[in-house]
Amino acid sequence: MNAREAALRALVACRKNGAWSDAALKPLLHGFDRREAALASHLCYGVLQNRMLLDFWISSFLRVVGKKLHPAIADILRLAVYQMQFMDKIPPSAAVNEAVNQTKKVVNPQAARLVNGVLRSILRAQTLPQPQDLATLYSHPQELVDLLLAQYGMEKTEAILRNNNEAPETVLQINTLKTSAQALLQTLAEARLHPWLPDCLTLKSAGGMEALPAFQEGLVYVQDAAAKLAVLAAGVKPDMHVLDCCAAPGGKSIAAAIAMQNRGTIHACDIHAHKLTLIEKSAQRLGIDCIRPQQQDAAQEYAPWLDAMDVVLADVPCSGLGVIRKKPDIRYKDLAQAEKLPQLQLIILAQQAKYVRAGGVLLYSTCTILRRENEAVVEEFLKNHPQFCAEVVDFPQESAIISGEMTTLLPCDHGTDGFFICKLRRKL
């Protein structure tokens, strides 16, 4: 199986089973080298990032207007047109030939003639038609575009949409319990120091991180700068008692453990027991033993923790609209399902507040950029919890992030995931 076939299989799984692209793709990459894995990821995510635009172009060259394509043919055409229009290093003829062969194998030889005809017509075209609406141009459903326009206006919304379709760098946090940035730069020739976050590296390439010796030896872990900032904002220190209430897959618990020099206790919780295994494996790989994984519903009370925590990290379930550039299929999910999230977020925040000792910190964060899941939730929480107050958080000067009590990070402005951070202090 080559990269194109892996990408196609992942796209089919996303369409037929509602699978997330990263989950569908990961098992298909076993045995691939880093270059081939990166190509498969690029192809799969690239098609999802541009699906509506690709469909617009394909429909423009179908001989029968309004003809309903076989779903597998649509996937194959999208994959080929993406290669032809967005990837300079792949010869268009190779993309066409591969698409024809895939169609013969997956559908039938007759359908291969249709695929060949559409792709050859696109090849012969001097220019392709360009859609006039933001939704089609940037492949975001109109409902989502309207939601962003209402909050951010035209200029910022277009910047967000454009950035969602750009490939982000891979961000590696350094396990300072074992090594340093200078030492890692000697072995990771392709890595660069993060422009403003200490103990952090970036890599242009994606895919196959688990094959890196530095990863296998527990010297680094993958985590965006925004998530690391949330942990730093909480002010965790050695010998603290910390609760990470929605911890899986464990990045914030790991970041907290390293900041605490592996001293103290971190209760890393998730409602799903099987996800705790991910946390345990990460901690073992990194040589961390202060993390205590535990199955626990963040919305339900656990009496032994009442008034016992120095810091509670509440990175709550959210719509995930801040990480579309890494998980492009999020944009196509039903927004109606996200409308009830603020209610759940508020319930979790109120429950986690009970665990914070006097003078302690409740750190609220999400990976979305919608006010209704961020500032509005905090404002409602503070109305009902006068014993807490929002505290100003300072960020690295070079980051261009404005210090404040409630901070929304945008990929187009800060080069991070879209993220919300609010530090709530329980009064003495």
Secondary structure, DSSP 8 states (H G I E B T S, - for coil): --HHHHHHHHHHHHHHH---HHHHHGGGGTT--HHHHHHHHHHHHHHHHTHHHHHHHHHHT-SSTT----HHHHHHHHHHHHHHHH-TTS-HHHHHHHHHHHHHHHT-HHHHHHHHHHHHHHHH-SS----SSHHHHHT--HHHHHHHHHHHHHHHHHHHHHHHTS---EEEEE-TTT--HHHHHHH-TT-EE-SSSTTEEEES--S-GGGSHHHHTTSEEE--HHHHHHHHHHT--TTEEEEETT-TT-HHHHHHHHHTTT-EEEEEEES-HHHHHHHHHHHHHHT---EEEEE--TTS--GGGTT-EEEEEEE-----GGGTTTSGGGGGS-GGGGTTHHHHHHHHHHHHHTTEEEEEEEEEEES---GGGTHHHHHHHHHH-TTEEEE-B---GGGT---BSEEEE-HHHHSS--EEEEEEEE--
